[in-house]
Amino acid sequence: MTEVERHSYDVVVIGAGGAGLRAVIEARERGFSVAVVCKSLFGKAHTVMAEGGCAASMGNANSNDNWQVHFRDTMRGGKFLNNWRMAELHAKEAPDRVWELETYGALFDRTADGRISQRNFGGHTYPRLAHVGDRTGLELIRTMQQKIVSLQQEDFAKYGDYEARIKVFAECTVTELLLTDGKISGAFGYWRESGRFILFDAPAVVLATGGIGKSFKVTSNSWEYTGDGHALALRAGAKLINMEFVQFHPTGMVWPPSVKGILVTEGVRGDGGVLKNSDDKRFMFEYVPDVFKGQYADSEDEADRWYADADNNRRTPDLLPRDEVARAINSEVKEGRGSPHGGVYLDIASRLPAEEIRRRLPSMYHQFKELADVDITKEAMEVGPTCHYVMGGIEVDPDTGAASVPGLFAAGECSGGMHGSNRLGGNSLSDLLVFGRRAGLGAASYVDGLGDSRPAVAEADVDAAAKMALEPFDPPAKGVAENPYTLHTELQQSMNDLVGIIRKAGEIRQALEKLGEIRQRMAQVTVEGHRQFNPGWHLAVDLRNMLLVSECVARAALLRTESRGGHTRDDYPGMDADWRHKLLVCSAKAGDNPVVPDVDVVEKEQIPLREDLLELFELDELGKYFTDAELENHSGRNT
Ligand code: FAD
């Protein structure tokens, strides 16, 4: 029998970023005991890196803003492939979630008359991003941690134990979800420092593990983003949707090589920064796609006037949705008008006084000064696309966050649907708050409904999970041992080169072949040493997840024969209305490889957009995305 430390909770939240912490707060406030498990130190989740802000239609900077405008922007940004119910809930609830954060102790930047200040971002009609300088994610996490501490103090007063109903398990990696009779019964993992095993007996698990960026070579994501939640869900029998849609943020650092991919916030452009090519030309005016024609300024004068008078001018195309800007940069570089290190220029120096740049964008100022020796108050930055966000994720019920496996819930970047084919900047932080809360609530209601009939973990499953975790220590039965670092580098390179920002069938097939080869070699991965802090072993375990999600991305990318949002097919450059209403759903095939199961991808019809929401758009605009049959009943047809 495996030696394992054992704990029992009502709800286990895997992930301590914005989505996880909001779920913890909700489940605890409903009276349940909650464990929160995270790979890194508590407070160091990816959410901390979020810079620009949190989108919510509070209407502080422009009173014309409301949930309907935010909903429309989100659907347009996602090219109408979004789960419309999620987009609706998100647009309606985001303002309350931002206000609520201030009741936890957050302090957003203010307008002159004392309201929460909101900044411009790509694809948002009005200034909408509540922010704290360019360190908004940090404030989000700080205040939710503060709220958790205050709940723990309440618990101490009541039970004499701070951790009676919320306990944090930091630097602890979950490797497997356990099921009994098809329902969640627990989660298995190990302490990163000691390598010792840990088991959570729990009827409900909320996955809030973030994204998959570490499957790509150039990325803004940190080491934690290895698609664990996506893979855990797949192996447990849940489904992933939209995996072909990966967002390449247009502005990552391109130089020096050691920092390639690190994010340059969209807030730079929101605050007046403009993109230029090597001819010093503001090239984005050449790249406004048909679906957005008429909505963006067509001259520099109008674009510049818009910053001061948004009601009477159209916005600058520098702030088109990210997929459009990333493709435009890619084209400029390809056509020889790039910067010396393969990017383009982002110029804020000539647009704002130095003092103002340092005040509004302190992190960007320090990032460039320290990492690239560039003073952004004097020179332009060199920037280029970087893998940033995955729109695809666990298929969930919009209202409760429930996945298809009873007892499993998901929220945040590891869930899918909300952002369709492309996420608007700022819509992630609000997504975490809205759906983190809903998933916490969903898990609490589920546990409530179970009464005393909680599924019990089977000992054989614990042994199997331990065996799977330890496999990399076994030397291969035959053939040469493989090094996890080598395989990881090869995987990242293939995904970057062959399933990156611009894709074509032949290259995706090549990637799938390579992934197949890595799959074979994975069985030979062997790590040296012991279980005590052993990064090679940690990577070997994470690598399986990266391989699994990479296969989902590549298989779905091959099947979707159109270009939409974060999926651009060179061989199918247009958007196809017949694809808009279809989702690609990934599931794990039953087979003899439980660690990296084969992936099945099937088409599924989207639930049609509810009539009253459809009516929020003009028929002309919908005609660019929908089939005629889908618009048959639109009121515009009868006028
Ligand atoms: P995270 O915050 O990443 O948290 C994931 C958690 O899961 C971590 O605690 C991790 O340790 C844990 N975890 C993962 N796997 C395991 C495992 N196997 N076992 C245990 N724990 C595990 N969005 C915006 O809306 N506005 C912005 O301004 C913005 N700026 C950004 C800037 C940068 C540089 C980046 C990279 C992203 C930015 N985003 C922004 C996107 C946004 O920050 C993320 O999408 C969001 O924070 C994800 O939150 P999350 O709660 O889903 O996951």
Residues whose N, C-alpha, C, O or C-beta is under 5 A from the ligand:
A	BS01	FAD	I14 G15 A16 G17 G18 A19 G20 V37 C38 K39 S40 A45 H46 T47 M49 A50 E51 G52 G53 C172 T173 V174 A208 T209 G210 S220 N221 E224 D228 L263 H388 A411 G412 E413 C414 G425 G426 N427 S428 L429 S430 L432
